[in-house]
Amino acid sequence: MAMKRSIIQRKAPMKRSGKPMKASKPKMTPIRKSARLQECTLRFPCCNFDPETTVWCHSNHSRDGKGAGLKARDEEGCYGCSACHAWLDGGYAGKMPRSLVDTYFDLARITSQAILKRKGLIA
């Protein structure tokens, strides 16, 4: 019995749409820039207390503008060290209830918004 060889058909490569590719770096806004050397306001149990690693942490709630592929509005965030930011973005899973993570974030947001007001970045 003769075996047939299957012919593998390859797809043609996808064509580019002609649109420019999305920028790889996030847009640096005055609020995001203000995180430089700021103290962490999240203070999760994993906090490294290192202002050198502080970034602006955006809310993960849709009520604050978060969506698929979208960050929440800058005003809806807080200052967080690299360890706390990683924890906020899912590192707490199985270690802390989501409701407690939300409480930490909400308190940090209040503190951070007060700092932004003093800096004149929000009204």
C-alpha positions, 0 to 999 in steps of 0.5 A, a space after each residue: 500500500 503506497 503512502 501519500 505524502 501530505 503537502 503542507 501549504 504555507 500561509 502568505 505572510 500578513 501584510 502591514 496595514 500601513 499604520 505606524 506601530 504603537 510606541 513602545 514606551 508609555 507616555 510620560 505625563 507630569 503625574 507619572 514623572 512626579 513619582 521620581 524619588 517619591 516615598 511609597 504610599 502603598 506600603 504593602 507587607 512586601 514594601 522595599 521602602 526605596 524611593 529610587 524604585 517608586 513609580 505611579 501605580 494606576 488603579 485596576 478598577 473599571 470605575 477609574 477608567 481601566 479597560 482592556 488595553 487601557 490604563 486608568 486615568 492618571 488621577 486615579 493612582 498612587 505612588 508605589 515602590 517596585 515591590 508594592 507595584 508588582 504586588 498590586 498587579 497580582 502578586 498578592 494572589 493567594 496571600 491577601 484578600 482582594 478587598 484588603 488590597 483595595 483598602 491599601 490602594 484606596 488609602 494610598 490614593 488619598 495620600 497620593 492625591 493630597 501630594 499631587 494637590 500640593 505639587 499643583 498637578 491636580 485641582 
